[in-house]
Amino acid sequence: FHLLATAPNLHEALVEITDEFEENWKDYVEQDIHKLSSGAQLFRQKLISLIPEEI
């Protein structure tokens, strides 16, 4: 799992990475798991594992 962003400074790069993560979250985690391929389901689990359970 990799996020890629190009930006002229660190702040803008972090904004780009956050936007990409949020887009992936919407596309894989917020979708009906039964509509995802097996690879997409694995990616979904990876995304979920990146967020601490306390949140």
N, CA, C and O atoms as CSV, one atom per row, in Angstrom:
chain,resi,resn,atom,element,x,y,z
A,1,PHE,N,N,0.844,-1.176,0.000
A,1,PHE,CA,C,0.000,0.000,0.000
A,1,PHE,C,C,0.881,1.227,0.000
A,1,PHE,O,O,1.697,1.413,0.903
A,2,HIS,N,N,0.722,2.058,-0.999
A,2,HIS,CA,C,1.533,3.267,-1.120
A,2,HIS,C,C,0.643,4.441,-1.510
A,2,HIS,O,O,-0.279,4.305,-2.315
A,3,LEU,N,N,0.935,5.578,-0.931
A,3,LEU,CA,C,0.298,6.821,-1.349
A,3,LEU,C,C,1.373,7.669,-2.003
A,3,LEU,O,O,2.492,7.758,-1.498
A,4,LEU,N,N,1.044,8.281,-3.107
A,4,LEU,CA,C,2.016,9.084,-3.829
A,4,LEU,C,C,1.463,10.486,-4.008
A,4,LEU,O,O,0.317,10.672,-4.416
A,5,ALA,N,N,2.291,11.461,-3.698
A,5,ALA,CA,C,1.894,12.851,-3.896
A,5,ALA,C,C,3.113,13.659,-4.306
A,5,ALA,O,O,4.227,13.421,-3.839
A,6,THR,N,N,2.880,14.602,-5.175
A,6,THR,CA,C,3.939,15.546,-5.521
A,6,THR,C,C,3.423,16.938,-5.202
A,6,THR,O,O,2.294,17.290,-5.542
A,7,ALA,N,N,4.253,17.711,-4.554
A,7,ALA,CA,C,3.851,19.054,-4.153
A,7,ALA,C,C,5.101,19.893,-3.923
A,7,ALA,O,O,6.183,19.353,-3.692
A,8,PRO,N,N,4.953,21.207,-3.987
A,8,PRO,CA,C,6.109,22.082,-3.817
A,8,PRO,C,C,6.613,22.184,-2.378
A,8,PRO,O,O,7.720,22.668,-2.139
A,9,ASN,N,N,5.791,21.722,-1.409
A,9,ASN,CA,C,6.243,21.779,-0.016
A,9,ASN,C,C,5.584,20.662,0.789
A,9,ASN,O,O,4.646,20.015,0.325
A,10,LEU,N,N,6.085,20.449,1.988
A,10,LEU,CA,C,5.615,19.352,2.833
A,10,LEU,C,C,4.139,19.487,3.183
A,10,LEU,O,O,3.406,18.499,3.155
A,11,HIS,N,N,3.701,20.678,3.508
A,11,HIS,CA,C,2.295,20.877,3.877
A,11,HIS,C,C,1.363,20.437,2.744
A,11,HIS,O,O,0.406,19.697,2.968
A,12,GLU,N,N,1.652,20.896,1.536
A,12,GLU,CA,C,0.804,20.532,0.405
A,12,GLU,C,C,0.888,19.039,0.095
A,12,GLU,O,O,-0.099,18.438,-0.329
A,13,ALA,N,N,2.046,18.445,0.301
A,13,ALA,CA,C,2.187,16.999,0.099
A,13,ALA,C,C,1.322,16.231,1.094
A,13,ALA,O,O,0.668,15.256,0.724
A,14,LEU,N,N,1.316,16.663,2.351
A,14,LEU,CA,C,0.483,16.003,3.359
A,14,LEU,C,C,-0.998,16.157,3.039
A,14,LEU,O,O,-1.779,15.231,3.257
A,15,VAL,N,N,-1.386,17.306,2.530
A,15,VAL,CA,C,-2.777,17.511,2.119
A,15,VAL,C,C,-3.128,16.544,0.988
A,15,VAL,O,O,-4.196,15.932,1.007
A,16,GLU,N,N,-2.243,16.403,0.015
A,16,GLU,CA,C,-2.472,15.484,-1.108
A,16,GLU,C,C,-2.584,14.037,-0.633
A,16,GLU,O,O,-3.462,13.302,-1.085
A,17,ILE,N,N,-1.704,13.630,0.272
A,17,ILE,CA,C,-1.733,12.264,0.797
A,17,ILE,C,C,-3.021,12.018,1.571
A,17,ILE,O,O,-3.639,10.963,1.435
A,18,THR,N,N,-3.421,12.984,2.375
A,18,THR,CA,C,-4.669,12.860,3.131
A,18,THR,C,C,-5.855,12.736,2.185
A,18,THR,O,O,-6.736,11.903,2.399
A,19,ASP,N,N,-5.884,13.550,1.153
A,19,ASP,CA,C,-6.976,13.482,0.171
A,19,ASP,C,C,-7.028,12.113,-0.504
A,19,ASP,O,O,-8.107,11.551,-0.690
A,20,GLU,N,N,-5.869,11.582,-0.868
A,20,GLU,CA,C,-5.821,10.274,-1.523
A,20,GLU,C,C,-6.296,9.172,-0.571
A,20,GLU,O,O,-7.030,8.269,-0.973
A,21,PHE,N,N,-5.868,9.256,0.702
A,21,PHE,CA,C,-6.308,8.272,1.688
A,21,PHE,C,C,-7.821,8.341,1.856
A,21,PHE,O,O,-8.485,7.305,1.886
A,22,GLU,N,N,-8.375,9.550,1.967
A,22,GLU,CA,C,-9.822,9.708,2.136
A,22,GLU,C,C,-10.589,9.160,0.935
A,22,GLU,O,O,-11.650,8.556,1.096
A,23,GLU,N,N,-10.061,9.367,-0.255
A,23,GLU,CA,C,-10.708,8.839,-1.453
A,23,GLU,C,C,-10.704,7.309,-1.442
A,23,GLU,O,O,-11.713,6.679,-1.755
A,24,ASN,N,N,-9.569,6.721,-1.081
A,24,ASN,CA,C,-9.499,5.260,-0.970
A,24,ASN,C,C,-10.453,4.750,0.096
A,24,ASN,O,O,-11.094,3.717,-0.097
A,25,TRP,N,N,-10.560,5.450,1.215
A,25,TRP,CA,C,-11.462,5.059,2.302
A,25,TRP,C,C,-12.902,5.014,1.794
A,25,TRP,O,O,-13.626,4.052,2.049
A,26,LYS,N,N,-13.309,6.053,1.078
A,26,LYS,CA,C,-14.671,6.099,0.538
A,26,LYS,C,C,-14.907,4.986,-0.479
A,26,LYS,O,O,-15.980,4.385,-0.516
A,27,ASP,N,N,-13.892,4.718,-1.305
A,27,ASP,CA,C,-14.040,3.723,-2.367
A,27,ASP,C,C,-14.028,2.280,-1.865
A,27,ASP,O,O,-14.617,1.409,-2.503
A,28,TYR,N,N,-13.375,2.011,-0.743
A,28,TYR,CA,C,-13.218,0.629,-0.283
A,28,TYR,C,C,-13.862,0.347,1.069
A,28,TYR,O,O,-14.476,-0.706,1.242
A,29,VAL,N,N,-13.741,1.249,2.019
A,29,VAL,CA,C,-14.252,0.976,3.366
A,29,VAL,C,C,-15.734,1.315,3.476
A,29,VAL,O,O,-16.492,0.593,4.125
A,30,GLU,N,N,-16.143,2.397,2.850
A,30,GLU,CA,C,-17.538,2.825,2.969
A,30,GLU,C,C,-18.460,2.131,1.971
A,30,GLU,O,O,-19.659,2.407,1.940
A,31,GLN,N,N,-17.917,1.247,1.169
A,31,GLN,CA,C,-18.726,0.511,0.194
A,31,GLN,C,C,-19.206,-0.814,0.791
A,31,GLN,O,O,-18.649,-1.305,1.773
A,32,ASP,N,N,-20.231,-1.373,0.191
A,32,ASP,CA,C,-20.726,-2.687,0.588
A,32,ASP,C,C,-19.628,-3.715,0.317
A,32,ASP,O,O,-19.200,-3.890,-0.824
A,33,ILE,N,N,-19.180,-4.387,1.365
A,33,ILE,CA,C,-18.069,-5.337,1.244
A,33,ILE,C,C,-18.386,-6.452,0.246
A,33,ILE,O,O,-17.475,-6.991,-0.383
A,34,HIS,N,N,-19.652,-6.798,0.095
A,34,HIS,CA,C,-20.043,-7.878,-0.815
A,34,HIS,C,C,-19.914,-7.485,-2.286
A,34,HIS,O,O,-19.938,-8.349,-3.162
A,35,LYS,N,N,-19.779,-6.203,-2.557
A,35,LYS,CA,C,-19.620,-5.735,-3.933
A,35,LYS,C,C,-18.150,-5.590,-4.319
A,35,LYS,O,O,-17.841,-5.250,-5.461
A,36,LEU,N,N,-17.238,-5.846,-3.372
A,36,LEU,CA,C,-15.807,-5.707,-3.627
A,36,LEU,C,C,-15.195,-7.044,-4.034
A,36,LEU,O,O,-15.609,-8.098,-3.552
A,37,SER,N,N,-14.219,-6.990,-4.913
A,37,SER,CA,C,-13.481,-8.200,-5.282
A,37,SER,C,C,-12.661,-8.663,-4.082
A,37,SER,O,O,-12.534,-7.932,-3.100
A,38,SER,N,N,-12.111,-9.855,-4.154
A,38,SER,CA,C,-11.310,-10.354,-3.030
A,38,SER,C,C,-10.089,-9.466,-2.795
A,38,SER,O,O,-9.715,-9.225,-1.648
A,39,GLY,N,N,-9.470,-8.982,-3.859
A,39,GLY,CA,C,-8.334,-8.076,-3.711
A,39,GLY,C,C,-8.739,-6.758,-3.077
A,39,GLY,O,O,-8.015,-6.210,-2.245
A,40,ALA,N,N,-9.892,-6.253,-3.472
A,40,ALA,CA,C,-10.399,-5.005,-2.898
A,40,ALA,C,C,-10.740,-5.195,-1.421
A,40,ALA,O,O,-10.553,-4.281,-0.618
A,41,GLN,N,N,-11.237,-6.376,-1.064
A,41,GLN,CA,C,-11.534,-6.650,0.343
A,41,GLN,C,C,-10.254,-6.682,1.178
A,41,GLN,O,O,-10.247,-6.209,2.315
A,42,LEU,N,N,-9.183,-7.230,0.631
A,42,LEU,CA,C,-7.897,-7.231,1.339
A,42,LEU,C,C,-7.383,-5.805,1.514
A,42,LEU,O,O,-6.884,-5.446,2.581
A,43,PHE,N,N,-7.505,-5.002,0.471
A,43,PHE,CA,C,-7.088,-3.607,0.549
A,43,PHE,C,C,-7.923,-2.864,1.588
A,43,PHE,O,O,-7.402,-2.042,2.341
A,44,ARG,N,N,-9.224,-3.159,1.622
A,44,ARG,CA,C,-10.125,-2.556,2.610
A,44,ARG,C,C,-9.640,-2.857,4.025
A,44,ARG,O,O,-9.585,-1.963,4.871
A,45,GLN,N,N,-9.291,-4.114,4.280
A,45,GLN,CA,C,-8.802,-4.502,5.607
A,45,GLN,C,C,-7.502,-3.783,5.946
A,45,GLN,O,O,-7.287,-3.396,7.094
A,46,LYS,N,N,-6.641,-3.604,4.957
A,46,LYS,CA,C,-5.383,-2.885,5.178
A,46,LYS,C,C,-5.664,-1.440,5.580
A,46,LYS,O,O,-5.052,-0.927,6.517
A,47,LEU,N,N,-6.574,-0.793,4.888
A,47,LEU,CA,C,-6.929,0.582,5.237
A,47,LEU,C,C,-7.478,0.660,6.656
A,47,LEU,O,O,-7.088,1.535,7.429
A,48,ILE,N,N,-8.374,-0.244,6.997
A,48,ILE,CA,C,-8.970,-0.249,8.334
A,48,ILE,C,C,-7.905,-0.464,9.393
A,48,ILE,O,O,-7.972,0.134,10.467
A,49,SER,N,N,-6.924,-1.309,9.109
A,49,SER,CA,C,-5.881,-1.612,10.094
A,49,SER,C,C,-4.982,-0.409,10.380
A,49,SER,O,O,-4.291,-0.386,11.399
A,50,LEU,N,N,-4.983,0.572,9.509
A,50,LEU,CA,C,-4.147,1.756,9.706
A,50,LEU,C,C,-4.730,2.743,10.716
A,50,LEU,O,O,-4.034,3.644,11.185
A,51,ILE,N,N,-6.008,2.567,11.047
A,51,ILE,CA,C,-6.680,3.480,11.974
A,51,ILE,C,C,-6.791,2.807,13.337
A,51,ILE,O,O,-7.322,1.701,13.436
A,52,PRO,N,N,-6.293,3.464,14.397
A,52,PRO,CA,C,-6.402,2.871,15.744
A,52,PRO,C,C,-7.868,2.655,16.131
A,52,PRO,O,O,-8.735,3.453,15.774
A,53,GLU,N,N,-8.131,1.589,16.853
A,53,GLU,CA,C,-9.500,1.256,17.251
A,53,GLU,C,C,-10.105,2.277,18.203
A,53,GLU,O,O,-11.329,2.381,18.287
A,54,GLU,N,N,-9.285,3.031,18.921
A,54,GLU,CA,C,-9.787,3.988,19.900
A,54,GLU,C,C,-10.525,5.156,19.258
A,54,GLU,O,O,-11.282,5.856,19.930
A,55,ILE,N,N,-10.313,5.369,17.970
A,55,ILE,CA,C,-10.928,6.526,17.306
A,55,ILE,C,C,-12.387,6.264,17.047
A,55,ILE,O,O,-13.079,7.118,16.495
